[in-house]
Amino acid sequence: MAEAVVLPLRRRLSEGEGGKSTGPAEPQPSTPTEGADGIDRYQADRAVHAMLARLSAGISPAALLLAYSDWLLHLASSPQRQMEIGHEALIETKRFLDATQRFFLPGQGPWSLIRPQPQDKRFGRSEWEQPPFNLMAQAFLLGEQWWHNATTGVRGVSKQNEAIVEFSVRQMLDVMSPSNFAATNPEVLRRAFESGGNNFALGWRNFCDDWVRLASAELGPVTTGNFVVGETVATACGKVVFRNELIELIQYCPTTEKVHPEPVLIVPAWIMKYYILDLSPQNSLVKYLTGEGFTVFMISWRNPDAADREIAFDDYRKLGVEAALDTIGNIVPDRQVHALGYCLGGTLLSIAAATMARDGDNRLKSISLLAAQTDFTEAGELTLFINESQVAFLEDMMWERGVLDTTQMAGAFQLLRSNDLIWSRLTRDYLMGERAPPSDLMAWNADATRLPYRMHSEYLRELFLNNDLAGGRYVVDGKPISLSDIHTPMFVVGTVRDHVAPWKSVYKIHYQVDADVTFLLTSGGHNAGIVAPPGEVGHTYRVKTKTADATYVGPDEWLNTVPQVEGSWWPEWTKWLSARSGEPSGPPRMGVEAPQYLPDAPGDYLRH
């Protein structure tokens, strides 16, 4: 492993010598798809589902129909619940009409009936407190509240179907928000009055610009601005010291005279580019780590295309984590490694750590997980459509394309925060005629990746749908692994407003592993909460360590008893790492006889 390996990128990665499979078994659908002659019996069905997927944005119509049927049939057979819903509609209508008559009287303040939720920024400006806009906003919020009550609390409806109905109705209602239309949005009307309607001309220009960029293969999204990989982002000095068909391993140059003997290996998610952790120099976790005296290695995943459809989930463990650890072991022999996994990379690192613990491999000195889940039973609204119908539908869609493409990945995440990521942006860009100034985080977010068919199918079925990892059923190399085999100290970070990996889901690691767990809850969301450099205002966190033999404390009690600290969580983590590291000494060599053709950081895989 001392030399970089470059193998054909188009072969089936899970096959060893002679074509014999060495990886996990093929993802198994609910029914066998091949007949005795080896021909796919459902090829026509897959083609139809793939066609439907293009029309439904990847959402299974059957899953939606089943959810609404469940809700409607149970509601139809629940006369008491119908009466409650109807009575509530009459009461709220009367309250609104009464408030409308009193609205202009002295002492009658805004939001007398209902206030927006704290996270709802649509009606936060003072213009929304004036008539008639305040009344329109309250009428809309009352309607949203009524529909929420109408779609929930019906006895007999399964929790998942109830959540699907509530979520989809909320998405449809959000389209009709008065903040989305020029005639009912006081902020837009004020801007039109002040600019003489120039905001609409600017908005039309923004709209045309976006369409041109969408249709062009050469122009990137406007959100990328002037940020260029290797020039303004992903600029930490380093060298690619290893390459195989799935990863480039980057070793970063030391920035201190002495470094801790234990290197840090970062395993990012492959649903995103790695440089979320190496943005602009002032926002770079890599730069911060090297400045604190750590030797840092980073995995950069290759962005797959349709020809890579057979890359398996376990290939990411073997050709990613395992290959990186082997390479690091050649560069710094006989030293344990601090491993860090972010998002899906953290889930993969947990699987790799449990496998290593099972097999007696003690190369890990510590394990840090950032916004990473190991139990998917409460994974937020991302799991709403993860049922057999939806997974089969996605499999057929990916079967045709070979990958889950970037637009569907981005669309799924945007739906989870549609008010912030879709409707508010459309209002600002097209009605107000403004553009949010591009940021390094926005540029990274627009640099999307693809997911191979086989890997994503295994991920959805084994982790999300069956929750095999948490249940001790996840199989690696023919034998199941258990997270309880992990005894390595862990530092686990959750974020308060995480819509991808809710912090209470991340918190479950406390009772899954047999190790000391330091849990830190930081402000912000899935990305902005992790990218929280020291000196940037507004960051807070809570942190507490649970030893392996301590009594379990639930997340709500934990939140109420652990004090809040002002500032970035990065220094807290590096202090924790330093306490588990040896005395600093001279830095290690850069790579081990790496071929000269390997590039400097950020490497080649990042650019595709």
Backbone torsions as a table, in degrees:
resi	resn	phi	psi	omega
1	MET	NA	4.8	-177.3
2	ALA	-69.8	-29.3	-178.1
3	GLU	-103.1	152.1	176.7
4	ALA	-67.0	143.7	-178.6
5	VAL	-114.4	128.0	176.5
6	VAL	-121.5	108.0	-177.6
7	LEU	-109.5	164.3	177.6
8	PRO	-57.1	132.0	-174.1
9	LEU	-81.0	-13.8	-171.5
10	ARG	-100.7	-1.2	179.5
11	ARG	-79.5	166.0	177.7
12	ARG	-74.8	114.1	-170.3
13	LEU	-65.8	-28.2	-175.4
14	SER	-84.9	5.5	178.4
15	GLU	-100.6	137.8	178.1
16	GLY	-96.2	-154.1	-179.8
17	GLU	-63.2	140.1	177.4
18	GLY	72.4	12.2	177.6
19	GLY	78.9	7.2	-179.1
20	LYS	-78.1	132.0	-176.8
21	SER	-70.2	131.0	175.4
22	THR	-115.7	-6.7	-178.7
23	GLY	-95.0	-169.6	180.0
24	PRO	-70.2	164.0	-179.4
25	ALA	-66.3	160.3	176.7
26	GLU	-56.8	145.0	174.2
27	PRO	-60.7	127.5	-174.0
28	GLN	-96.2	119.4	173.4
29	PRO	-71.9	177.9	-176.3
30	SER	-66.0	-27.0	176.7
31	THR	-133.2	149.1	179.6
32	PRO	-60.6	140.8	-176.4
33	THR	-102.6	-13.2	-177.6
34	GLU	-113.1	138.8	175.7
35	GLY	-84.8	-174.8	-178.5
36	ALA	-63.5	-25.7	-179.6
37	ASP	-85.5	2.3	178.6
38	GLY	81.5	3.2	-179.3
39	ILE	-90.0	136.3	179.4
40	ASP	-66.6	114.0	-177.5
41	ARG	-71.9	-16.5	-174.7
42	TYR	-113.7	26.5	-177.4
43	GLN	-62.6	-41.2	179.0
44	ALA	-65.8	-39.8	178.5
45	ASP	-63.0	-42.7	179.1
46	ARG	-61.1	-41.4	-178.9
47	ALA	-63.2	-41.1	178.6
48	VAL	-65.2	-44.2	179.8
49	HIS	-63.6	-38.5	178.6
50	ALA	-64.9	-37.4	177.3
51	MET	-66.2	-43.9	178.6
52	LEU	-62.6	-35.2	-178.6
53	ALA	-62.1	-33.3	178.5
54	ARG	-67.6	-26.5	-179.5
55	LEU	-89.6	-23.7	-174.7
56	SER	-110.0	13.4	179.9
57	ALA	58.0	31.7	176.5
58	GLY	84.7	1.7	178.7
59	ILE	-88.6	130.1	-179.7
60	SER	-70.9	118.6	175.8
61	PRO	-60.1	-33.6	179.7
62	ALA	-65.2	-40.7	179.1
63	ALA	-62.9	-41.6	177.7
64	LEU	-65.5	-44.6	-178.8
65	LEU	-62.8	-42.4	178.5
66	LEU	-62.8	-40.4	-179.5
67	ALA	-65.9	-46.1	-179.2
68	TYR	-69.4	-33.7	177.1
69	SER	-65.0	-42.7	178.1
70	ASP	-57.9	-47.7	-178.5
71	TRP	-66.5	-48.4	-175.4
72	LEU	-67.0	-40.8	-179.0
73	LEU	-65.7	-40.7	178.6
74	HIS	-72.1	-35.6	176.7
75	LEU	-67.0	-38.2	180.0
76	ALA	-64.3	-27.6	-179.3
77	SER	-100.6	18.3	-179.8
78	SER	-125.9	77.6	-176.7
79	PRO	-61.4	-34.1	179.4
80	GLN	-64.9	-42.6	179.2
81	ARG	-66.9	-36.9	176.6
82	GLN	-60.9	-42.5	179.5
83	MET	-64.7	-40.1	178.6
84	GLU	-62.4	-44.0	-179.5
85	ILE	-64.9	-44.3	179.1
86	GLY	-64.6	-42.9	179.1
87	HIS	-62.3	-39.7	178.9
88	GLU	-64.0	-38.4	178.0
89	ALA	-62.6	-41.7	-179.9
90	LEU	-66.9	-44.1	-179.8
91	ILE	-61.1	-47.7	-177.9
92	GLU	-66.9	-35.4	176.6
93	THR	-64.2	-43.3	178.9
94	LYS	-64.0	-43.6	179.0
95	ARG	-60.2	-41.3	-179.1
96	PHE	-66.5	-42.7	179.5
97	LEU	-64.4	-40.7	177.7
98	ASP	-63.7	-42.8	-179.8
99	ALA	-65.8	-33.5	178.6
100	THR	-62.5	-40.6	-180.0
101	GLN	-68.8	-32.9	-177.2
102	ARG	-91.0	-5.4	-171.1
103	PHE	-60.5	-34.8	-175.2
104	PHE	-90.2	0.2	178.9
105	LEU	-78.2	151.6	178.5
106	PRO	-60.5	141.8	176.9
107	GLY	83.7	-3.1	179.6
108	GLN	-91.5	100.3	-176.0
109	GLY	-81.3	170.6	177.5
110	PRO	-71.7	167.1	176.6
111	TRP	55.3	40.1	179.6
112	SER	-74.5	-23.4	-177.2
113	LEU	-99.3	-46.3	-176.3
114	ILE	-155.2	141.5	177.3
115	ARG	-107.8	150.8	173.7
116	PRO	-63.9	151.3	174.8
117	GLN	-64.6	152.7	-177.8
118	PRO	-55.0	-33.8	-178.6
119	GLN	-83.4	-5.5	-179.5
120	ASP	-89.2	106.1	-176.3
121	LYS	-95.4	3.0	-174.3
122	ARG	-64.8	-33.8	-173.8
123	PHE	-117.4	31.2	-174.3
124	GLY	-82.2	-21.9	-177.0
125	ARG	-75.7	156.1	-175.7
126	SER	-63.5	-24.9	-180.0
127	GLU	-59.4	-28.3	-177.7
128	TRP	-76.6	-3.6	177.5
129	GLU	-92.4	-1.8	-178.1
130	GLN	-99.8	148.3	175.1
131	PRO	-73.4	150.8	-2.7
132	PRO	-89.3	4.4	-172.9
133	PHE	-67.5	-34.3	178.2
134	ASN	-64.1	-39.6	178.9
135	LEU	-65.9	-39.6	178.6
136	MET	-65.5	-40.7	179.5
137	ALA	-64.9	-43.5	-179.7
138	GLN	-66.7	-38.4	177.3
139	ALA	-61.5	-41.5	178.9
140	PHE	-65.7	-45.0	-179.1
141	LEU	-65.5	-37.1	175.9
142	LEU	-64.4	-39.8	177.3
143	GLY	-64.1	-42.0	176.2
144	GLU	-60.4	-44.7	179.8
145	GLN	-61.7	-42.3	-179.0
146	TRP	-64.1	-44.5	179.8
147	TRP	-64.8	-35.2	175.1
148	HIS	-61.1	-45.7	179.8
149	ASN	-67.3	-33.5	-178.4
150	ALA	-72.4	-31.0	-176.7
151	THR	-93.7	-1.7	178.8
152	THR	-125.3	161.5	175.7
153	GLY	78.9	14.5	176.9
154	VAL	-89.9	118.4	-175.3
155	ARG	-61.7	135.4	176.0
156	GLY	98.5	-18.0	-179.8
157	VAL	-77.6	132.2	-179.9
158	SER	-64.1	149.6	-177.4
159	LYS	-59.4	-41.3	-178.3
160	GLN	-67.6	-43.3	178.7
161	ASN	-64.7	-38.6	176.9
162	GLU	-60.7	-43.5	-179.6
163	ALA	-66.1	-37.0	178.2
164	ILE	-63.9	-46.0	-179.3
165	VAL	-64.2	-46.9	-179.2
166	GLU	-61.6	-43.3	-178.9
167	PHE	-65.5	-47.3	-177.2
168	SER	-67.1	-38.7	176.3
169	VAL	-63.6	-40.8	178.3
170	ARG	-62.1	-39.9	178.5
171	GLN	-63.6	-40.3	178.9
172	MET	-67.8	-39.8	178.4
173	LEU	-65.8	-37.1	-179.7
174	ASP	-60.4	-28.5	176.9
175	VAL	-61.7	-33.6	-174.4
176	MET	-92.2	9.8	179.9
177	SER	-60.1	136.7	178.4
178	PRO	-60.1	-18.6	178.3
179	SER	-72.5	-13.3	-176.4
180	ASN	-90.3	-3.6	-174.9
181	PHE	-123.3	139.6	-175.8
182	ALA	-61.7	-39.9	-174.8
183	ALA	-71.4	-20.1	-176.8
184	THR	-115.8	9.1	179.0
185	ASN	-111.0	108.6	-176.0
186	PRO	-64.7	-28.3	178.2
187	GLU	-66.1	-41.7	178.4
188	VAL	-66.5	-43.4	-179.7
189	LEU	-63.2	-40.3	177.8
190	ARG	-63.6	-42.8	179.1
191	ARG	-64.1	-39.0	178.5
192	ALA	-64.3	-40.0	178.9
193	PHE	-65.8	-42.8	-177.2
194	GLU	-71.1	-34.1	-175.7
195	SER	-99.3	0.1	-177.2
196	GLY	66.9	29.8	179.8
197	GLY	85.7	4.1	-178.6
198	ASN	-65.2	-24.9	179.3
199	ASN	-61.5	-33.6	179.5
200	PHE	-72.0	-35.3	176.2
201	ALA	-65.2	-42.9	177.6
202	LEU	-65.7	-38.5	177.8
203	GLY	-63.5	-39.4	177.6
204	TRP	-64.9	-38.3	177.3
205	ARG	-64.1	-42.3	177.5
206	ASN	-61.8	-40.7	-179.6
207	PHE	-62.8	-46.8	-179.8
208	CYS	-65.4	-38.9	178.8
209	ASP	-61.8	-42.1	179.6
210	ASP	-64.6	-39.7	-179.9
211	TRP	-66.8	-40.0	178.1
212	VAL	-62.9	-42.3	179.8
213	ARG	-67.1	-36.5	179.4
214	LEU	-65.9	-36.6	-177.7
215	ALA	-83.5	-15.1	-176.5
216	SER	-94.8	137.6	176.9
217	ALA	-83.9	-15.2	-175.5
218	GLU	-96.6	-34.0	-178.4
219	LEU	-84.1	131.4	176.8
220	GLY	-85.3	171.8	177.2
221	PRO	-59.6	150.3	-179.3
222	VAL	-62.3	-25.2	-177.7
223	THR	-67.8	-14.8	179.3
224	THR	-75.3	-23.0	177.2
225	GLY	54.5	-135.9	179.9
226	ASN	-98.7	15.1	-179.3
227	PHE	-79.9	125.3	-176.7
228	VAL	-126.1	130.2	179.6
229	VAL	-61.4	129.1	180.0
230	GLY	89.3	-12.1	-179.6
231	GLU	-116.0	-48.2	179.5
232	THR	-118.8	-21.1	172.0
233	VAL	-129.3	157.2	-175.6
234	ALA	57.0	50.8	-173.5
235	THR	-105.9	-2.4	-179.2
236	ALA	-58.7	135.5	-176.4
237	CYS	-69.8	129.5	179.6
238	GLY	-171.6	-175.8	-176.4
239	LYS	-142.1	137.5	171.2
240	VAL	-72.7	118.3	-175.7
241	VAL	-107.6	-5.0	-179.8
242	PHE	-159.3	144.6	176.6
243	ARG	-146.3	135.7	166.9
244	ASN	-132.0	-166.1	-174.5
245	GLU	-72.6	-4.1	-177.6
246	LEU	-125.1	-28.1	-176.1
247	ILE	-135.5	156.2	158.1
248	GLU	-114.1	134.2	177.6
249	LEU	-103.2	121.4	-178.4
250	ILE	-101.1	131.6	170.1
251	GLN	-108.2	125.8	-175.7
252	TYR	-91.9	146.5	-178.6
253	CYS	-69.4	139.8	177.3
254	PRO	-67.9	149.2	177.2
255	THR	-119.4	5.5	175.4
256	THR	-125.3	157.0	-177.9
257	GLU	-66.5	-35.2	178.9
258	LYS	-124.0	150.1	-179.5
259	VAL	-132.8	155.8	173.8
260	HIS	-64.2	145.2	-176.6
261	PRO	-66.6	-27.8	-177.8
262	GLU	-87.6	119.0	179.2
263	PRO	-75.8	164.3	177.3
264	VAL	-110.4	125.1	174.4
265	LEU	-106.7	123.4	179.0
266	ILE	-102.9	125.6	178.6
267	VAL	-111.6	94.8	179.3
268	PRO	-78.7	168.6	174.1
269	ALA	-74.1	153.2	176.6
270	TRP	-98.8	6.4	168.9
271	ILE	-87.5	6.4	178.4
272	MET	-150.8	158.9	175.4
273	LYS	-76.6	147.0	-172.2
274	TYR	-64.5	-22.2	-170.3
275	TYR	-76.8	9.6	163.9
276	ILE	-56.5	-26.7	178.9
277	LEU	-100.1	7.6	174.0
278	ASP	-146.4	63.3	-179.8
279	LEU	-78.8	-141.0	174.1
280	SER	-57.5	152.8	-175.9
281	PRO	-50.8	-36.1	-178.6
282	GLN	-76.4	-12.9	-179.9
283	ASN	-114.2	16.9	-172.4
284	SER	-95.5	117.1	173.8
285	LEU	-66.3	-35.7	177.6
286	VAL	-59.8	-48.9	-179.9
287	LYS	-61.8	-38.2	179.5
288	TYR	-66.0	-41.7	-179.5
289	LEU	-64.9	-45.8	179.5
290	THR	-65.0	-33.6	176.6
291	GLY	-68.5	-21.0	177.4
292	GLU	-93.1	7.8	174.3
293	GLY	87.9	33.3	177.6
294	PHE	-116.0	143.6	170.2
295	THR	-84.9	124.0	-171.3
296	VAL	-116.1	132.3	171.0
297	PHE	-117.6	142.5	-178.9
298	MET	-131.2	134.3	172.5
299	ILE	-85.8	128.7	172.5
300	SER	-112.8	113.4	-175.6
301	TRP	-80.4	144.0	172.4
302	ARG	-75.9	139.5	-179.7
303	ASN	-81.8	111.0	-173.7
304	PRO	-73.9	161.7	172.5
305	ASP	-128.2	-170.5	-172.0
306	ALA	-59.4	-30.6	-179.2
307	ALA	-70.4	-11.7	-178.6
308	ASP	-101.1	25.4	-173.8
309	ARG	-58.8	-26.5	-174.8
310	GLU	-94.6	9.2	173.4
311	ILE	-64.4	125.4	-176.1
312	ALA	-94.7	162.3	178.2
313	PHE	-60.6	-39.7	-178.2
314	ASP	-69.8	-20.5	174.4
315	ASP	-62.8	-32.0	178.6
316	TYR	-68.5	-31.0	176.1
317	ARG	-73.9	-46.6	-175.6
318	LYS	-71.0	-53.1	-175.2
319	LEU	-84.6	-8.7	178.4
320	GLY	-104.3	-83.2	-174.6
321	VAL	-63.4	-49.2	-176.9
322	GLU	-64.3	-43.7	179.9
323	ALA	-64.8	-38.2	179.3
324	ALA	-65.5	-44.3	179.4
325	LEU	-64.1	-37.4	177.5
326	ASP	-63.6	-42.8	-179.5
327	THR	-65.9	-44.5	178.6
328	ILE	-61.2	-38.0	178.4
329	GLY	-62.8	-28.1	176.3
330	ASN	-79.5	-30.0	-179.1
331	ILE	-80.1	-44.2	178.5
332	VAL	-124.4	81.8	-173.9
333	PRO	-64.5	150.1	172.1
334	ASP	60.3	31.2	176.5
335	ARG	-126.3	135.8	176.3
336	GLN	-74.5	163.5	-171.3
337	VAL	-121.2	136.7	167.7
338	HIS	-84.4	115.3	-177.3
339	ALA	-104.2	135.3	179.2
340	LEU	-124.2	129.0	176.9
341	GLY	-123.6	134.7	-177.8
342	TYR	-114.6	128.8	175.8
343	CYS	57.2	-127.1	-180.0
344	LEU	-61.6	-29.0	174.9
345	GLY	-63.3	-31.9	176.0
346	GLY	-69.9	-38.3	175.4
347	THR	-62.4	-44.8	177.6
348	LEU	-62.0	-41.8	179.4
349	LEU	-63.4	-37.9	177.2
350	SER	-62.4	-41.5	177.4
351	ILE	-64.4	-44.2	179.3
352	ALA	-64.0	-41.5	-179.3
353	ALA	-65.1	-41.4	178.2
354	ALA	-65.6	-37.3	177.4
355	THR	-65.8	-43.7	178.8
356	MET	-63.8	-40.5	178.2
357	ALA	-63.6	-40.6	178.6
358	ARG	-62.5	-37.2	-174.9
359	ASP	-93.9	6.8	177.6
360	GLY	75.5	23.3	179.0
361	ASP	-91.9	115.7	-173.5
362	ASN	-111.4	34.3	-177.2
363	ARG	-74.5	-12.6	-177.8
364	LEU	-92.2	124.1	176.7
365	LYS	-83.6	-37.9	177.1
366	SER	-154.5	162.3	179.1
367	ILE	-128.8	126.1	175.5
368	SER	-119.0	132.5	-179.5
369	LEU	-121.4	128.2	178.8
370	LEU	-112.1	114.9	177.1
371	ALA	48.0	47.7	-176.0
372	ALA	-120.2	135.4	-178.2
373	GLN	-103.9	144.7	172.8
374	THR	-122.3	-2.3	174.5
375	ASP	-136.7	127.4	-171.1
376	PHE	-112.1	20.4	179.1
377	THR	-75.0	-24.4	-179.8
378	GLU	-130.6	55.2	-174.6
379	ALA	-91.1	25.7	175.0
380	GLY	75.7	-165.3	-175.1
381	GLU	-70.5	-10.5	176.1
382	LEU	-62.8	-24.0	-177.2
383	THR	-94.3	3.9	-175.0
384	LEU	-56.7	-42.0	-174.3
385	PHE	-104.3	19.0	177.6
386	ILE	-91.5	82.3	171.7
387	ASN	-133.1	178.7	-174.2
388	GLU	-59.8	-40.4	-179.6
389	SER	-63.2	-47.3	-177.2
390	GLN	-69.5	-40.6	-179.7
391	VAL	-64.7	-43.2	178.0
392	ALA	-62.4	-38.5	178.8
393	PHE	-64.8	-44.3	178.2
394	LEU	-64.7	-39.5	179.2
395	GLU	-60.2	-42.9	179.9
396	ASP	-67.4	-37.0	177.3
397	MET	-64.6	-45.1	179.7
398	MET	-71.3	-30.7	178.6
399	TRP	-58.0	-39.9	179.6
400	GLU	-70.4	-42.3	-173.7
401	ARG	-91.4	-23.6	-177.0
402	GLY	88.5	-19.8	-179.9
403	VAL	-144.5	161.8	164.2
404	LEU	-90.3	116.3	-169.8
405	ASP	-81.3	175.0	-171.3
406	THR	-67.2	-36.6	-175.6
407	THR	-66.6	-37.9	179.5
408	GLN	-71.8	-36.1	175.8
409	MET	-61.6	-49.1	-178.0
410	ALA	-64.7	-40.9	-179.0
411	GLY	-63.2	-39.0	-179.9
412	ALA	-63.0	-43.5	-179.3
413	PHE	-70.6	-34.4	179.0
414	GLN	-67.1	-36.2	179.5
415	LEU	-61.6	-31.5	-179.2
416	LEU	-65.2	-26.1	178.2
417	ARG	-133.8	56.2	-172.0
418	SER	-62.6	-35.8	179.8
419	ASN	-62.1	-40.8	-177.5
420	ASP	-82.2	-39.8	-169.6
421	LEU	-99.0	-15.9	-179.0
422	ILE	-117.6	-66.6	-169.7
423	TRP	-71.0	-40.7	178.7
424	SER	-65.9	-34.9	178.2
425	ARG	-68.0	-43.3	178.7
426	LEU	-62.6	-40.6	178.3
427	THR	-63.7	-45.6	-178.3
428	ARG	-66.6	-44.9	-173.8
429	ASP	-76.0	-41.5	-169.5
430	TYR	-103.2	-27.3	178.7
431	LEU	-98.6	-42.7	178.0
432	MET	-82.7	-19.1	-179.7
433	GLY	72.5	26.8	-177.8
434	GLU	-110.5	164.6	172.0
435	ARG	-131.3	129.5	173.0
436	ALA	-67.4	133.7	179.8
437	PRO	-60.4	132.1	-179.8
438	PRO	-59.9	146.0	176.3
439	SER	-127.7	165.0	179.1
440	ASP	-61.6	-35.5	179.6
441	LEU	-68.1	-39.3	176.9
442	MET	-66.0	-39.9	178.8
443	ALA	-64.2	-42.4	176.7
444	TRP	-62.4	-41.8	-177.1
445	ASN	-63.1	-29.9	178.9
446	ALA	-81.1	-11.3	-178.5
447	ASP	-91.8	75.6	-168.5
448	ALA	-82.9	167.0	-179.3
449	THR	-126.7	172.4	178.2
450	ARG	-115.5	161.4	179.6
451	LEU	-122.8	132.0	-180.0
452	PRO	-66.0	148.9	-177.9
453	TYR	-54.9	-53.9	-173.7
454	ARG	-66.4	-45.1	-179.6
455	MET	-59.7	-46.7	-175.5
456	HIS	-69.3	-33.8	176.6
457	SER	-63.8	-44.9	178.2
458	GLU	-64.4	-40.2	179.5
459	TYR	-61.5	-47.3	-178.2
460	LEU	-66.8	-42.1	-175.1
461	ARG	-76.4	-50.0	-171.0
462	GLU	-79.2	-36.3	-177.0
463	LEU	-95.3	-54.1	-177.4
464	PHE	-75.4	-57.0	-171.3
465	LEU	-72.2	-47.1	-176.9
466	ASN	-96.7	-15.9	-179.1
467	ASN	52.4	44.6	-174.2
468	ASP	-65.5	-34.3	-176.9
469	LEU	-64.6	-47.1	179.3
470	ALA	-68.7	-28.5	-177.4
471	GLY	-87.6	1.6	-179.7
472	GLY	73.8	20.8	-177.8
473	ARG	-108.9	-2.6	-176.7
474	TYR	-72.4	127.8	-172.5
475	VAL	-105.1	129.2	173.9
476	VAL	-127.6	125.2	-179.0
477	ASP	54.8	40.5	173.6
478	GLY	83.9	-3.3	-179.3
479	LYS	-131.6	144.4	-179.8
480	PRO	-71.7	153.7	175.8
481	ILE	-115.9	159.5	178.3
482	SER	-134.6	132.7	177.2
483	LEU	-63.7	-23.4	-179.5
484	SER	-67.6	-12.8	176.2
485	ASP	-75.9	-13.1	-178.2
486	ILE	-78.1	120.1	176.9
487	HIS	-116.6	3.3	-179.1
488	THR	-74.9	136.3	178.2
489	PRO	-55.1	140.7	-175.3
490	MET	-126.1	144.0	172.2
491	PHE	-121.3	114.9	-171.5
492	VAL	-119.3	128.3	-177.2
493	VAL	-114.2	127.9	170.2
494	GLY	-117.5	158.6	179.0
495	THR	-120.1	143.5	-170.5
496	VAL	-60.7	-42.7	-173.6
497	ARG	-109.1	39.5	-177.0
498	ASP	-78.8	118.7	178.7
499	HIS	-95.1	-5.2	179.1
500	VAL	-102.9	-47.6	178.9
501	ALA	-127.6	81.5	-178.0
502	PRO	-52.5	140.5	-169.9
503	TRP	-63.5	-30.9	178.3
504	LYS	-68.4	-27.2	174.2
505	SER	-72.4	-43.0	177.0
506	VAL	-62.3	-34.8	-176.4
507	TYR	-62.9	-20.4	-176.5
508	LYS	-63.0	-13.9	178.3
509	ILE	-58.0	-22.9	-178.5
510	HIS	-56.6	-39.4	-177.4
511	TYR	-106.3	11.0	178.1
512	GLN	-99.4	-31.0	-177.2
513	VAL	-109.5	156.5	176.4
514	ASP	-104.8	69.2	-173.8
515	ALA	-152.1	164.3	171.2
516	ASP	-70.5	127.4	-177.5
517	VAL	-121.3	118.8	170.7
518	THR	-98.1	112.4	-176.9
519	PHE	-103.9	129.8	179.4
520	LEU	-123.1	128.4	177.1
521	LEU	-111.0	117.2	-176.9
522	THR	-111.5	157.5	177.3
523	SER	-70.2	164.9	178.0
524	GLY	96.1	-173.5	-177.5
525	GLY	-109.1	-162.3	-171.6
526	HIS	-60.0	-35.9	179.9
527	ASN	-104.3	-52.8	-176.2
528	ALA	-65.8	-25.9	177.0
529	GLY	-73.5	-28.7	179.3
530	ILE	-82.6	-42.2	177.8
531	VAL	-83.3	84.4	-173.1
532	ALA	-133.9	71.7	-174.9
533	PRO	-67.9	150.7	175.6
534	PRO	-59.4	143.7	-179.6
535	GLY	94.5	-18.1	177.3
536	GLU	-84.1	125.7	-173.2
537	VAL	-73.3	155.8	172.4
538	GLY	97.5	-4.1	-177.7
539	HIS	-90.5	139.2	173.8
540	THR	-138.7	163.4	176.8
541	TYR	-158.4	163.5	171.7
542	ARG	-128.0	144.0	-177.4
543	VAL	-148.1	142.0	177.2
544	LYS	-157.7	145.6	179.7
545	THR	-103.8	133.7	172.4
546	LYS	-112.2	120.1	177.1
547	THR	-73.7	162.1	-174.6
548	ALA	-60.4	-30.6	-176.9
549	ASP	-100.0	7.8	-178.8
550	ALA	-80.6	158.6	178.9
551	THR	-72.3	140.0	-179.7
552	TYR	-68.3	139.3	175.4
553	VAL	-120.5	129.0	-179.0
554	GLY	-67.2	160.9	-175.0
555	PRO	-63.0	-37.9	-179.3
556	ASP	-67.1	-43.9	177.4
557	GLU	-65.0	-40.2	177.6
558	TRP	-57.8	-46.1	-177.7
559	LEU	-63.6	-36.0	-176.7
560	ASN	-79.7	-17.2	-174.3
561	THR	-110.1	-18.0	-177.7
562	VAL	-91.6	124.1	-176.9
563	PRO	-69.5	153.4	179.1
564	GLN	-89.8	140.3	-179.1
565	VAL	-119.1	136.8	176.9
566	GLU	-80.4	140.8	173.9
567	GLY	116.1	-179.5	-178.8
568	SER	-75.6	148.6	177.3
569	TRP	-83.3	-12.3	-176.7
570	TRP	-57.6	-48.3	179.5
571	PRO	-61.8	-33.7	178.4
572	GLU	-62.7	-40.5	-179.5
573	TRP	-69.8	-46.4	-179.4
574	THR	-65.7	-30.7	173.9
575	LYS	-64.6	-40.5	178.3
576	TRP	-64.9	-42.5	178.3
577	LEU	-63.8	-43.8	-177.6
578	SER	-61.9	-36.4	179.8
579	ALA	-66.6	-17.8	-179.4
580	ARG	-112.7	20.2	-179.6
581	SER	-121.7	159.5	178.8
582	GLY	-79.2	177.6	179.6
583	GLU	-67.1	137.9	-179.7
584	PRO	-60.9	146.7	177.2
585	SER	-147.0	-169.7	-178.6
586	GLY	-61.6	147.9	-178.3
587	PRO	-68.5	154.4	179.2
588	PRO	-76.6	171.0	176.9
589	ARG	-70.2	160.1	178.3
590	MET	-90.0	101.2	178.2
591	GLY	74.2	-179.6	177.7
592	VAL	-133.1	94.9	177.2
593	GLU	51.5	43.7	178.4
594	ALA	-66.9	138.7	178.9
595	PRO	-55.4	148.7	-174.8
596	GLN	-67.4	-22.5	-176.6
597	TYR	-74.8	-12.9	179.2
598	LEU	-69.2	134.2	-171.6
599	PRO	-82.7	171.3	169.2
600	ASP	-73.5	165.2	174.5
601	ALA	-61.7	144.2	12.4
602	PRO	-90.5	7.3	176.3
603	GLY	89.4	-179.3	-177.6
604	ASP	-92.2	-35.9	-174.8
605	TYR	-62.9	-29.6	-177.4
606	LEU	-66.7	-22.8	-171.8
607	ARG	-90.9	5.2	-175.6
608	HIS	-121.8	NA	NA
